[in-house]
Amino acid sequence: MDDIVEFAGEEKCREFVVPYLAPIFAAFEIKIRFYHNDSQGFISTPFPKEFGVNLFNFSFEHTINEIPDLAGPGKKGIIW
């Protein structure tokens, strides 16, 4: 079900995914919060930090150089 986020679209992702994933990730008192989404799309790429995630596993179909630019300002590493 991790890839379903990409089918929601950016507006729906912000409305329905971010508000629900953020408290789920916040419920765990751990140092590394890992978000796995290996779908081909880029809908969720700007949101992992808003989810409270600090490690984002993206699709092998994207280069390591694409993701930081799509993730937005201040998110220049795979771990942030």
N, CA, C and O atoms as CSV, one atom per row, in Angstrom:
chain,resi,resn,atom,element,x,y,z
A,1,MET,N,N,0.808,-1.199,0.000
A,1,MET,CA,C,0.000,0.000,0.000
A,1,MET,C,C,0.852,1.265,0.000
A,1,MET,O,O,0.305,2.359,-0.139
A,2,ASP,N,N,2.157,1.157,0.149
A,2,ASP,CA,C,2.989,2.356,0.183
A,2,ASP,C,C,2.907,3.149,-1.115
A,2,ASP,O,O,2.998,4.376,-1.092
A,3,ASP,N,N,2.742,2.483,-2.220
A,3,ASP,CA,C,2.715,3.164,-3.519
A,3,ASP,C,C,1.403,3.878,-3.794
A,3,ASP,O,O,1.333,4.690,-4.716
A,4,ILE,N,N,0.375,3.600,-3.029
A,4,ILE,CA,C,-0.932,4.194,-3.285
A,4,ILE,C,C,-0.909,5.711,-3.140
A,4,ILE,O,O,-1.732,6.405,-3.737
A,5,VAL,N,N,0.018,6.221,-2.360
A,5,VAL,CA,C,0.150,7.667,-2.190
A,5,VAL,C,C,0.336,8.345,-3.546
A,5,VAL,O,O,-0.200,9.430,-3.774
A,6,GLU,N,N,1.076,7.725,-4.430
A,6,GLU,CA,C,1.336,8.311,-5.741
A,6,GLU,C,C,0.091,8.413,-6.611
A,6,GLU,O,O,0.057,9.218,-7.543
A,7,PHE,N,N,-0.915,7.628,-6.330
A,7,PHE,CA,C,-2.137,7.674,-7.122
A,7,PHE,C,C,-3.095,8.764,-6.634
A,7,PHE,O,O,-4.063,9.088,-7.323
A,8,ALA,N,N,-2.837,9.325,-5.465
A,8,ALA,CA,C,-3.735,10.312,-4.872
A,8,ALA,C,C,-3.627,11.674,-5.539
A,8,ALA,O,O,-4.608,12.417,-5.573
A,9,GLY,N,N,-2.477,12.015,-6.064
A,9,GLY,CA,C,-2.256,13.353,-6.604
A,9,GLY,C,C,-1.769,14.275,-5.496
A,9,GLY,O,O,-1.965,13.992,-4.314
A,10,GLU,N,N,-1.139,15.369,-5.876
A,10,GLU,CA,C,-0.508,16.253,-4.894
A,10,GLU,C,C,-1.519,16.867,-3.924
A,10,GLU,O,O,-1.284,16.876,-2.716
A,11,GLU,N,N,-2.624,17.372,-4.430
A,11,GLU,CA,C,-3.626,18.003,-3.566
A,11,GLU,C,C,-4.206,17.011,-2.559
A,11,GLU,O,O,-4.327,17.325,-1.375
A,12,LYS,N,N,-4.561,15.827,-3.025
A,12,LYS,CA,C,-5.125,14.799,-2.140
A,12,LYS,C,C,-4.068,14.264,-1.182
A,12,LYS,O,O,-4.382,13.906,-0.047
A,13,CYS,N,N,-2.836,14.210,-1.627
A,13,CYS,CA,C,-1.748,13.767,-0.756
A,13,CYS,C,C,-1.620,14.723,0.427
A,13,CYS,O,O,-1.516,14.293,1.576
A,14,ARG,N,N,-1.629,16.004,0.139
A,14,ARG,CA,C,-1.526,16.999,1.208
A,14,ARG,C,C,-2.739,16.932,2.142
A,14,ARG,O,O,-2.602,17.090,3.355
A,15,GLU,N,N,-3.922,16.699,1.573
A,15,GLU,CA,C,-5.151,16.687,2.368
A,15,GLU,C,C,-5.353,15.402,3.165
A,15,GLU,O,O,-5.767,15.445,4.324
A,16,PHE,N,N,-5.058,14.255,2.543
A,16,PHE,CA,C,-5.401,12.980,3.170
A,16,PHE,C,C,-4.217,12.152,3.655
A,16,PHE,O,O,-4.375,11.333,4.560
A,17,VAL,N,N,-3.054,12.343,3.086
A,17,VAL,CA,C,-1.909,11.508,3.460
A,17,VAL,C,C,-1.083,12.157,4.569
A,17,VAL,O,O,-0.830,11.534,5.600
A,18,VAL,N,N,-0.668,13.389,4.363
A,18,VAL,CA,C,0.185,14.065,5.341
A,18,VAL,C,C,-0.456,14.096,6.735
A,18,VAL,O,O,0.214,13.752,7.708
A,19,PRO,N,N,-1.735,14.497,6.866
A,19,PRO,CA,C,-2.316,14.569,8.204
A,19,PRO,C,C,-2.427,13.219,8.920
A,19,PRO,O,O,-2.511,13.177,10.148
A,20,TYR,N,N,-2.427,12.135,8.173
A,20,TYR,CA,C,-2.559,10.815,8.800
A,20,TYR,C,C,-1.217,10.137,9.019
A,20,TYR,O,O,-1.024,9.453,10.024
A,21,LEU,N,N,-0.290,10.319,8.088
A,21,LEU,CA,C,1.023,9.699,8.278
A,21,LEU,C,C,1.841,10.400,9.362
A,21,LEU,O,O,2.598,9.751,10.085
A,22,ALA,N,N,1.695,11.715,9.477
A,22,ALA,CA,C,2.472,12.459,10.474
A,22,ALA,C,C,2.243,11.920,11.895
A,22,ALA,O,O,3.228,11.658,12.586
A,23,PRO,N,N,1.006,11.740,12.366
A,23,PRO,CA,C,0.838,11.204,13.722
A,23,PRO,C,C,1.270,9.743,13.862
A,23,PRO,O,O,1.672,9.309,14.941
A,24,ILE,N,N,1.185,8.999,12.775
A,24,ILE,CA,C,1.641,7.601,12.834
A,24,ILE,C,C,3.143,7.561,13.067
A,24,ILE,O,O,3.622,6.852,13.952
A,25,PHE,N,N,3.892,8.331,12.265
A,25,PHE,CA,C,5.346,8.352,12.452
A,25,PHE,C,C,5.719,8.966,13.802
A,25,PHE,O,O,6.694,8.538,14.420
A,26,ALA,N,N,4.964,9.956,14.268
A,26,ALA,CA,C,5.258,10.601,15.548
A,26,ALA,C,C,5.001,9.674,16.736
A,26,ALA,O,O,5.528,9.903,17.825
A,27,ALA,N,N,4.209,8.651,16.538
A,27,ALA,CA,C,3.867,7.733,17.630
A,27,ALA,C,C,5.049,6.871,18.070
A,27,ALA,O,O,5.022,6.281,19.150
A,28,PHE,N,N,6.076,6.798,17.241
A,28,PHE,CA,C,7.237,5.966,17.545
A,28,PHE,C,C,8.389,6.832,18.022
A,28,PHE,O,O,8.834,7.735,17.314
A,29,GLU,N,N,8.863,6.557,19.212
A,29,GLU,CA,C,9.996,7.301,19.758
A,29,GLU,C,C,11.290,6.635,19.311
A,29,GLU,O,O,11.961,5.947,20.080
A,30,ILE,N,N,11.613,6.861,18.057
A,30,ILE,CA,C,12.814,6.281,17.461
A,30,ILE,C,C,13.575,7.373,16.716
A,30,ILE,O,O,12.997,8.394,16.341
A,31,LYS,N,N,14.861,7.159,16.504
A,31,LYS,CA,C,15.686,8.164,15.840
A,31,LYS,C,C,15.512,8.177,14.328
A,31,LYS,O,O,15.580,9.234,13.700
A,32,ILE,N,N,15.292,7.018,13.750
A,32,ILE,CA,C,15.162,6.943,12.293
A,32,ILE,C,C,13.741,6.540,11.940
A,32,ILE,O,O,13.253,5.485,12.345
A,33,ARG,N,N,13.095,7.401,11.177
A,33,ARG,CA,C,11.746,7.131,10.688
A,33,ARG,C,C,11.843,6.998,9.170
A,33,ARG,O,O,12.130,7.958,8.455
A,34,PHE,N,N,11.601,5.814,8.721
A,34,PHE,CA,C,11.850,5.406,7.339
A,34,PHE,C,C,10.556,5.391,6.541
A,34,PHE,O,O,9.570,4.776,6.949
A,35,TYR,N,N,10.565,6.072,5.400
A,35,TYR,CA,C,9.415,6.055,4.488
A,35,TYR,C,C,9.850,5.402,3.186
A,35,TYR,O,O,10.787,5.860,2.531
A,36,HIS,N,N,9.171,4.344,2.822
A,36,HIS,CA,C,9.475,3.603,1.608
A,36,HIS,C,C,8.372,3.852,0.588
A,36,HIS,O,O,7.202,3.570,0.846
A,37,ASN,N,N,8.748,4.377,-0.562
A,37,ASN,CA,C,7.798,4.527,-1.663
A,37,ASN,C,C,8.586,4.348,-2.948
A,37,ASN,O,O,9.247,5.271,-3.423
A,38,ASP,N,N,8.507,3.162,-3.496
A,38,ASP,CA,C,9.304,2.876,-4.689
A,38,ASP,C,C,8.490,2.947,-5.976
A,38,ASP,O,O,8.843,2.324,-6.977
A,39,SER,N,N,7.400,3.708,-5.942
A,39,SER,CA,C,6.624,3.863,-7.174
A,39,SER,C,C,7.350,4.824,-8.110
A,39,SER,O,O,8.290,5.509,-7.706
A,40,GLN,N,N,6.916,4.863,-9.328
A,40,GLN,CA,C,7.597,5.659,-10.341
A,40,GLN,C,C,7.291,7.150,-10.223
A,40,GLN,O,O,8.039,7.964,-10.765
A,41,GLY,N,N,6.234,7.528,-9.546
A,41,GLY,CA,C,5.826,8.927,-9.469
A,41,GLY,C,C,6.615,9.756,-8.482
A,41,GLY,O,O,7.455,9.250,-7.738
A,42,PHE,N,N,6.321,11.048,-8.497
A,42,PHE,CA,C,7.006,11.997,-7.621
A,42,PHE,C,C,6.051,12.724,-6.678
A,42,PHE,O,O,6.460,13.689,-6.031
A,43,ILE,N,N,4.798,12.295,-6.579
A,43,ILE,CA,C,3.800,12.996,-5.777
A,43,ILE,C,C,4.242,13.137,-4.322
A,43,ILE,O,O,4.126,14.222,-3.752
A,44,SER,N,N,4.740,12.080,-3.717
A,44,SER,CA,C,5.072,12.120,-2.291
A,44,SER,C,C,6.448,12.699,-1.991
A,44,SER,O,O,6.774,12.917,-0.824
A,45,THR,N,N,7.252,12.951,-2.994
A,45,THR,CA,C,8.634,13.378,-2.772
A,45,THR,C,C,8.775,14.629,-1.897
A,45,THR,O,O,9.690,14.671,-1.074
A,46,PRO,N,N,7.921,15.646,-2.028
A,46,PRO,CA,C,8.083,16.825,-1.167
A,46,PRO,C,C,7.621,16.626,0.281
A,46,PRO,O,O,7.895,17.482,1.122
A,47,PHE,N,N,6.937,15.537,0.597
A,47,PHE,CA,C,6.239,15.421,1.872
A,47,PHE,C,C,6.903,14.625,2.994
A,47,PHE,O,O,6.484,14.808,4.137
A,48,PRO,N,N,7.877,13.776,2.786
A,48,PRO,CA,C,8.393,12.968,3.899
A,48,PRO,C,C,8.791,13.756,5.138
A,48,PRO,O,O,8.547,13.299,6.255
A,49,LYS,N,N,9.392,14.915,4.974
A,49,LYS,CA,C,9.763,15.695,6.158
A,49,LYS,C,C,8.508,16.139,6.919
A,49,LYS,O,O,8.519,16.203,8.148
A,50,GLU,N,N,7.428,16.443,6.193
A,50,GLU,CA,C,6.171,16.799,6.845
A,50,GLU,C,C,5.559,15.592,7.563
A,50,GLU,O,O,4.850,15.756,8.556
A,51,PHE,N,N,5.828,14.396,7.070
A,51,PHE,CA,C,5.359,13.181,7.745
A,51,PHE,C,C,6.113,12.970,9.058
A,51,PHE,O,O,5.646,12.242,9.934
A,52,GLY,N,N,7.283,13.609,9.193
A,52,GLY,CA,C,8.142,13.362,10.346
A,52,GLY,C,C,9.173,12.296,10.045
A,52,GLY,O,O,9.706,11.653,10.950
A,53,VAL,N,N,9.447,12.116,8.761
A,53,VAL,CA,C,10.367,11.080,8.295
A,53,VAL,C,C,11.741,11.694,8.060
A,53,VAL,O,O,11.842,12.833,7.603
A,54,ASN,N,N,12.789,10.953,8.365
A,54,ASN,CA,C,14.136,11.447,8.099
A,54,ASN,C,C,14.947,10.520,7.196
A,54,ASN,O,O,16.133,10.755,6.966
A,55,LEU,N,N,14.317,9.481,6.694
A,55,LEU,CA,C,14.971,8.596,5.724
A,55,LEU,C,C,13.932,8.193,4.683
A,55,LEU,O,O,12.910,7.591,5.012
A,56,PHE,N,N,14.201,8.528,3.437
A,56,PHE,CA,C,13.251,8.307,2.347
A,56,PHE,C,C,13.865,7.350,1.336
A,56,PHE,O,O,14.913,7.632,0.754
A,57,ASN,N,N,13.204,6.221,1.135
A,57,ASN,CA,C,13.623,5.241,0.135
A,57,ASN,C,C,12.734,5.421,-1.093
A,57,ASN,O,O,11.532,5.164,-1.037
A,58,PHE,N,N,13.322,5.860,-2.190
A,58,PHE,CA,C,12.566,6.131,-3.409
A,58,PHE,C,C,12.848,5.068,-4.455
A,58,PHE,O,O,13.671,4.177,-4.245
A,59,SER,N,N,12.168,5.167,-5.571
A,59,SER,CA,C,12.268,4.175,-6.637
A,59,SER,C,C,13.651,4.141,-7.277
A,59,SER,O,O,14.325,5.164,-7.391
A,60,PHE,N,N,14.052,2.964,-7.684
A,60,PHE,CA,C,15.311,2.806,-8.418
A,60,PHE,C,C,15.232,3.477,-9.786
A,60,PHE,O,O,16.256,3.671,-10.442
A,61,GLU,N,N,14.041,3.829,-10.211
A,61,GLU,CA,C,13.864,4.470,-11.514
A,61,GLU,C,C,14.234,5.951,-11.500
A,61,GLU,O,O,14.256,6.601,-12.546
A,62,HIS,N,N,14.523,6.481,-10.311
A,62,HIS,CA,C,14.921,7.877,-10.184
A,62,HIS,C,C,16.376,7.931,-9.758
A,62,HIS,O,O,16.852,7.072,-9.015
A,63,THR,N,N,17.073,8.943,-10.234
A,63,THR,CA,C,18.482,9.065,-9.847
A,63,THR,C,C,18.597,9.713,-8.474
A,63,THR,O,O,17.691,10.404,-8.007
A,64,ILE,N,N,19.711,9.474,-7.860
A,64,ILE,CA,C,19.959,10.043,-6.538
A,64,ILE,C,C,20.044,11.568,-6.613
A,64,ILE,O,O,19.865,12.247,-5.602
A,65,ASN,N,N,20.313,12.105,-7.788
A,65,ASN,CA,C,20.385,13.557,-7.955
A,65,ASN,C,C,19.010,14.195,-8.144
A,65,ASN,O,O,18.851,15.383,-7.865
A,66,GLU,N,N,18.024,13.450,-8.604
A,66,GLU,CA,C,16.682,14.002,-8.822
A,66,GLU,C,C,15.944,14.278,-7.522
A,66,GLU,O,O,15.281,15.307,-7.389
A,67,ILE,N,N,16.051,13.389,-6.590
A,67,ILE,CA,C,15.214,13.429,-5.395
A,67,ILE,C,C,15.451,14.663,-4.520
A,67,ILE,O,O,14.469,15.293,-4.128
A,68,PRO,N,N,16.678,15.047,-4.191
A,68,PRO,CA,C,16.844,16.247,-3.363
A,68,PRO,C,C,16.231,17.499,-3.982
A,68,PRO,O,O,15.654,18.320,-3.269
A,69,ASP,N,N,16.348,17.655,-5.286
A,69,ASP,CA,C,15.753,18.813,-5.941
A,69,ASP,C,C,14.231,18.791,-5.833
A,69,ASP,O,O,13.606,19.828,-5.613
A,70,LEU,N,N,13.645,17.621,-5.986
A,70,LEU,CA,C,12.191,17.488,-5.892
A,70,LEU,C,C,11.695,17.569,-4.459
A,70,LEU,O,O,10.558,17.975,-4.218
A,71,ALA,N,N,12.528,17.188,-3.510
A,71,ALA,CA,C,12.135,17.207,-2.101
A,71,ALA,C,C,12.025,18.624,-1.568
A,71,ALA,O,O,11.321,18.865,-0.588
A,72,GLY,N,N,12.708,19.560,-2.200
A,72,GLY,CA,C,12.571,20.967,-1.826
A,72,GLY,C,C,13.749,21.505,-1.030
A,72,GLY,O,O,14.674,20.777,-0.671
A,73,PRO,N,N,13.683,22.816,-0.766
A,73,PRO,CA,C,14.775,23.496,-0.052
A,73,PRO,C,C,15.030,22.872,1.315
A,73,PRO,O,O,14.100,22.488,2.024
A,74,GLY,N,N,16.295,22.778,1.665
A,74,GLY,CA,C,16.681,22.254,2.969
A,74,GLY,C,C,16.650,20.739,3.047
A,74,GLY,O,O,16.873,20.170,4.116
A,75,LYS,N,N,16.378,20.081,1.938
A,75,LYS,CA,C,16.275,18.621,1.926
A,75,LYS,C,C,17.269,18.076,0.910
A,75,LYS,O,O,16.898,17.344,-0.008
A,76,LYS,N,N,18.503,18.429,1.080
A,76,LYS,CA,C,19.513,18.106,0.080
A,76,LYS,C,C,20.178,16.769,0.274
A,76,LYS,O,O,21.118,16.455,-0.456
A,77,GLY,N,N,19.749,15.981,1.203
A,77,GLY,CA,C,20.315,14.657,1.374
A,77,GLY,C,C,19.221,13.622,1.407
A,77,GLY,O,O,18.041,13.951,1.528
A,78,ILE,N,N,19.602,12.405,1.301
A,78,ILE,CA,C,18.635,11.326,1.390
A,78,ILE,C,C,18.171,11.193,2.825
A,78,ILE,O,O,17.011,10.873,3.086
A,79,ILE,N,N,19.084,11.441,3.758
A,79,ILE,CA,C,18.707,11.487,5.174
A,79,ILE,C,C,18.729,12.939,5.577
A,79,ILE,O,O,19.742,13.615,5.392
A,80,TRP,N,N,17.648,13.431,6.117
A,80,TRP,CA,C,17.632,14.808,6.594
A,80,TRP,C,C,16.977,14.880,7.942
A,80,TRP,O,O,16.865,15.962,8.517
